[in-house]
Amino acid sequence: ADQARGWSPDGKKVLFLSGMTSATQRYPKLFTVSTDGELPQELPLPMTGNWASYSPDAKQLAYTTITDAFATWKRYRGGMTTPIRIVNLQTLESELIPHENASDVQPVWLGNKVFFMSDRNHTMNVFEYDGVTKKVRQLTSHKDYDVKNLSGSGSDLIYEQAGKLHILNTQTS
């Protein structure tokens, strides 16, 4: 099944995940498709993709290469705890967001920062990666229930936690 992952910054293309050109559904790839109905275009990534978010200028993409391990394996620390990668879509050079052996997932790019969920401290919370300072900072500190389903727009993030929706303004946090 194809899964929507977001929009291009100009709102003219849908970013989605699909196994349509993969040898197996285990390794889906990221595609875009125009809202005008053109054929899908596979992103030229050096590795398969899963969660993804464009930089505001659409020149870079923050993405994970495999699916979330934490969805069924809480506090998982095995081989599926891959980092979030930032790839330059013109040169295909990439960098890794500083990573610990934890689940870092669902990147959301707002301004010059990439926000993501991580269970680095054993409960899934929201973190930010500053592309200028190259530092990671924890923004929420929920200790009871994991953060789920991170998304964002403008300067706000929205996420689910403990059965409630929370809005986090990135300018004031």
C-alpha positions, 0 to 999 in steps of 0.5 A: 500500500502507498502511504502519504508522507507529506507535501513538497514545500510549494504544495504542488507534489505529494510525498509518498512511500511505495513498494511499487518498484521494490523487489520486496515490500520490506524496502519501500521507496519515496516518491512524489506525484504532482497534484496535476496527475502526472506519473509518480517520480522516485526520489534519487535517494542512496537508500530506501526511505520511510518517514521523510520531510523536505527542507523549506527550500526543497533542496534537502530531505530529512528521512529514515531508511526503514520503518519504526521498530518502536511501534511494536517493540517499546524501548527497542535497541536492536539493529533497526534503530537507524538514524535520521539522514539529511540528504542534499537532493542535488548532490546526494551527499548526506549527513546523519542527525547525531544518533544514539542507540534509540528509535529516531523517527518521523522527521518534520522540517520547520525552518532550519530545524528538523524535529523528530520523535525519539525514545533516547530517554526510554519514553518517546518524546519530541526532539529538535536538530538545529542544522546550524549548530548541529546540536540535538535538544529534547523539547518535551519530557513526557515520562508516562506515555509515548509521543505518537504521530508528529506533524507540523506547519509554520512554527507549530508541531502537533503530536498525540500523547496520552490520548490527547493532541498537543500543540508545541510552538517551536518559537517559544519552546 
